[in-house]
Amino acid sequence: MQDAASAAVADDDSAYTYIARQPVVDRQQRIVGYELLSRTSATATAAPTTHTRASDTALLFNALSNITAENLFGDKLAFLNVRLEDLDGEHFDIVYPDRLVLELPRAAGDDPALIAAAVPHMQALRERGFRLAAGTFAAAGPYAPWLPLLGFVEIDVKALPAGILPALLRRLSTNAQLKLLAVKVETIEAFQEYHAAGFHLFQGYYFARPQTISAKVFNPAFSTVLQLIDLVNKQAEIPRIEEVLKRDPALSFKLLRYINSSGFGLMSEITSFRHAVMILGYRKLFRWLVLLMATTPGNSAASALARTAVTRGRMMELLAGGSMSAEDADNAFVAGVFSMLDVMLGVPLDKALDEVTLADSITLALIRREGPYGPYLQIVEACERDNWDEIDLQINLLGLSHKRIALAHLEALAWAEGLGI
């Protein structure tokens, strides 16, 4: 993970996803949240002019599956701009709502019908655990039905007419749970003024400008995503879904990173594909895959790197399967596939591993080539280099034979070939 100042420029912007964040602080100037903002490049200073359901979906998906909640907002709140017509959007189904604040826009023309139509969706989102915010307009008469449902009102202090603040605060005091957020606070004088007025939260250039966070996007094969969507839609057996998932390192990496993200809300770590599928369930996995498809270029293809990675994983799985449990063999597969994360993501391995939660035994194999899976990883890497001296050392330690190694290698190559990658 890298900020805009240190982002590598070797790859073009299309190879990365970008999200800016600007902190929200409390009365003691401690960060309590971040507003997340779409960006098209590392140097962009404004969000795209077109704001659609698709762009909101991409922002939320990238936040959880590419950059991750940990890197964007951690244990703080995340403020996201949404559209009124999208309050029933499926993209809200892939997130854990506990720390998300949805910022509602003003209804076009303050249309009472649009305002009323939003209320049941707001109530449903509140019941699911989302928090809601709106701008200064929420104090106007037509928005009275919204006030009891809001957790925050964001007041642009630069746009406030002189002398209006006392009346505005009286109007908003009807909701005792409401937190007032002063935005566009650009000087210490402004901070002191609105602090004295009783505002709870503050945001603006006085505290920090938006910082752009980037992550290299490693896209899965488009055809694999489509196949999985079909299988999940048919509620195929989990082992069949797991089999397809194993074909694509990018896809499996994104899935484990997403499900272990704090934005998903699990209390325990998920380290195997089968467990991930079982925890997600068909409905949520289907929605995640649909959103992944929507954010994956149609011409994305599995690369030679992916082919090598899945060959490693399959060979390790075959070798470990003779002496280890099925769960350990699955972990051996994960270790083999993820052994090329640094190359595939274009970042050092330790940084790549920060993005996904893996069992300690897998991490030990990846970092030090040690632990129960380390020798198997050394064998498959030596096979790629045709280094039989190193292979001999490891197979003597493991009690394997040249024939077993050769057959596992050939079978893994054939398996990868059969996957069409």
N, C-alpha and C positions, 0 to 999 in steps of 0.2 A: 504494500500500500504506500502511496506517495502523495504529497500535496503538489499543488500546481507549480510551485517554485522549483521542485526537484524532479518533476516528472520527466521520464525519458522522452526524447524527441525522435528516437530512431524509428518508431512506428507512427503511422498517421493516426489522426484522431478517431477514425472509424474502428480502430483496434481497441479503443478504450471506451469506458463509460465514465461520465463525469456528473457529480452532484455537488453543489455548493451547500454549505451549512453556515448559518449565522447564529451565534449564541443568544439565548434568552437568559437573563440573570434576575436574581431576586433582590430584595432590598439591601442585602449585604454584599451585593455584586458577585454572588456565587452562581455558577452556571447551573441552571435547572433544566434546560432544554435547548434544542436547536431547531431552527426553521430549515427545512430541506428544500432546495431550489434546483430546478433543472438547468443544466448547462450543456452546450454543444461542443465545447472544447476546453482545454486547460486555461486558456486566456480569456474566455468569454466572461463578461461582467453582468450579463442580464439573461433572463430565461427566454426561451423561444417565444416569439410573438403569438404563435398559435397554441392555444391551451385546449386539449381535447381529452376524451376518456382514454384514448390510446396513449397520449403522452403521460397522463397520470398513472396508467397501468405500467408503463415503462419505468417511470420514476420509482414506483413502489417495488417493482420486481428487481430493478437494478440495486435498490437499497438493500434488499434482503439476500438476493442470490448472487450478486456480483461484488458489490462493495462490502456488504454485511452491516447489520445493525450495530455490531460492536464497534466497527470503525467509524460509523456515522454519529451515533448518539449514545451508545453504551447503555448505562442505566438511567439516562436522562429522558425527558419527553422529546418527542419528534413532532413538529408542527408541519402539516402538509396542506397545501392549497387544493381544494376540490371544486367541482362544479355541482350546482344544485341538481341538474338532470342526471348526475352520476351517483347519487347517494345510495342507489340500490346496486351499484357496480359489483361484479364478481371479484374484482381485484382486492376488495376488502376481505374476502373470504380466506385469503392465503396468509393473513397476518394475525398475530396476537395483539388485541386492541389495547391492552393495559396502558401502554405508554404513548399511544398515538392521539394527537389532537388534530381534528379535521377543521380546517379554516374555511368557513362558508362565505361565498361571495354575496353581494347585494343582488336581490331579485331585479330583473330587467324592469325598469320603470316603476319599481316598488309595487308591482302587480299583486293585488291581494290573493288572486288565484294561485300564482306561483308560490307565494309565501305560505299559503295554507297547504298546498300540495307537498311542500317539503317537510311539514311537521311529522306525519307518520313515519317517514324515513329517518328523521332525526331521532324520534323516540326509539325506533328499532335499533339504531346504531348505539344510542345511549345504553339500552338494555344489554347489548352485547359487550359493553365495556369501553367503547370509544368515548373520547371527550370532544366537545364541540366548541368552536370559537367563531366569532363574527366581528365585523368592524364597528365603527362608531354608529353606523346606520341602525344597529340593533336597538338603539335607544329611541328610535322614531316610533310613533304610534302604530303603524301597520305591522311592525315586527313584535308586537306584544306577545303573540303566541310562541315566539322563539325564546324569549328571555328565560323562562323557567328551565329550558333545556340546555342552555349555554353554560359552559364552565369558564369561559374567558371572553372578554371583549377587548379587542385590540384597537387602541385609539392612536391615530396618527397625530402626534402632538404638534407637528409642523403645520398641519392643516386646520387646527382648531381656531375658530373665530374668537377674537378677544372677548373675555367676560362670560363665555358660555360654559366653562368647566363646572362651576358650582351646580348649575341646573342639570347638567349632564350626569354628574355624580349622584344627585338626588334621584334622578330617574332610574339609574342602574342599581341603586341601593335596594330596590324591591326584591332582588335575588341575593340573599345573604351569602350564598356559596360562590358567587361570581368573583373571579379574579380579574383585576384590571391590568392590562399590559400596555405600557406606553411604548410605541414604536417610533422610529426615526428620532431617537434621542441622540443628539450630536455634540452636545457640550456639557460640561460639568454643571453649568447653571441650569440647564434644562433638567438634568438628572435630579438636582437638589430641589427644583420647583415641584416636580411631579412626585418625588419621594415625599415631600412635605404634604402634598395633596392626598396622600394615602394610596397611591398605586402600589400594586403588589409585585409586578414584574416589569422588566425594561429590556429594550432592544434598540440598537442603533450603532452608528459609527463611533460614538464615544467609547463604547465597550470593545467592539471588533467589527471589521468588515467581513463579508462572506468569504469563506475559505473553500476552495475547490478541492475535493477529494477525487482521486481517479483510481481506476482498477482496469487492468487489461482484461478484455473479454475473450474468453476461450469458448467459442460457440460449438455446441454439439452438432452432429450430423442431422440435418433437417429431416431426412427420411426416417431416422431412428426416433425422433420426437413424434412424428406422425404415426409410426407403428405402435409406439407406447400408448398414444392417445386412443388408438383403436382397441388395443388390448384392455386398457383400463375401462373404456366405455362398455366393453363386453364383459367386464368383471372376470377376466381370465384368472387362472390360478396364480397365486403369488410367485411360485417358482418360475413360471413362464415370464412374468413381468421382470423378475430379477435377472433372468437369463438375457433378456434384451437390454436391460439397464447396464449390464456388465460390458456390453459391446462398446460403449462410448465413455471414455475417461472424463470428457468435459461434462457430460450429463450427470454421471455419478458424483463428480466433484461438486457440481452446483447443488445437487440434491442434498448431499451430506452437509454442505455449508449452510444451505437454507434451513434445514430441519434443526440444526444445532445453533442457529442464530437466536439471540435473545429476542428478536422480533417474532419468533415462532412461539416462544413461551414455554418450552419444555423444562422440566426440572432435572432431567437426567440426560446423559450423553447417549447419542445414537451412533454406533460405529460400524454397523453392517447394513448392506442394502436391503436385506430381507426385513430387518427390524424397522428400517426407515419406511418401507412400504406399508408394513403392518400398522405403524403408529399413525401415518398420514391417513390411511384409509382410501378407498377408491375415489370418493367425491373430492377430497382436498387434493389428492394427487392429480386427478383429472384437471382441476382448475389450474394447478401449478403448471402442468404441461401445456395447457392452452396458452397461458400467459408466456411461457417460455417460447412457444412457437411464434407468438406475436412479436417477440423481441429478437428472434433469430433470423438472420438473413437467409432468404430462400436458396441462395447459391452456396451456403455453407457446406463444406464437405469434410469428412474425416481425413486427417492428414497422415503422412508417414509416421509422425510422432505418435499419433493415437494408435496406429497399427502396432508399433513397437511396444507401446505401453500395455495394450491388451494381450499381446503375445507374452510379455513378461508375467503378467498376472495369471494367465492360464497355465503357463509352465510351472510357476510356483505353486499354484493350486494343485496341479497334478502330482508334483513331487511331495508336497506336504500331505496329500491325501492318503499316502500309504502308511503314515505313522502318526498322524494327528487326527483330532476330531473334525467333524464337518464344519463346526464354527471356526476352528483354527485354520482349516483349509480356505475358508471364505476370507479370513483375515489375511492369509498369505496372498490371495488374489488381490485384495485391496492394496497391500504393500507393493506388489508388483506394478499395478496400474499407476499408483500415485508416486512411484519412484521417479517419474519424469515430470512431476508438477513444475519444478523450477524451469525446465526447458519450455514446457508448454505455456506457462504463464509469463515467462520472461523476467522472473524475479528470483532472488536467492531462495534456496529451499526452505530456510527457516522462516522467511516471510510468507512463502506459499503455505507452509503448514500452520501458520497463525490463522489462516482463513478457514480451516476445517478441523473438527474435533475427531481425533483418531485414538484408538487404544494405544496405551504406552508401548506395548510390544511392537506395534506397527511403527510408531515414531522412532523407536530405538533402531529398528532395521533401516529406516530411511535415513536417519542422521548418521549412524555409526556403523551400519551393516552388522549389528550385533543382535542379541536376543534370539528367540526361537525362529524368527523368519530371516534374520540377517544372512546366515549361510546360504539359504536358498536364493536370496537376492544376488549374492556374490556369484553363485553358479550361473544364473541366467545372464548376468552381465558378462561373465567370462565366456559364455557360449557366443554372445554377440561379437566378442573380440577374437573368438577362436583360440582362447588362451587355455590350453589343456593342462598346463602346469598348475594354474590356479584352480581349475576344476578338480584336478586330482587331490589337491590339498583338502578341499571342502568335502568331496564325496567320501574320502577316508574318514573324516570326522563324523559324517552322517551315516556311514555304512551303506552308501549307494553304489551303484555300478555304472560303468561307462554306458552300457546298453540302456539302463533305465534313464540316464540323462539324455541320450540321443533320441530315444523314443518319445520322451516328454517334450523335447524341443520340437521334433517333427510334428507331433500331435498338436502342440500349441500353434505352430505356424499354419497348419492346416485349418485349425479352428478359426484363427484370425482371417485366413483367406476366405473361409466359408461365410464369415460375417459380411463380406463385401467391402472391406476397408483396406 
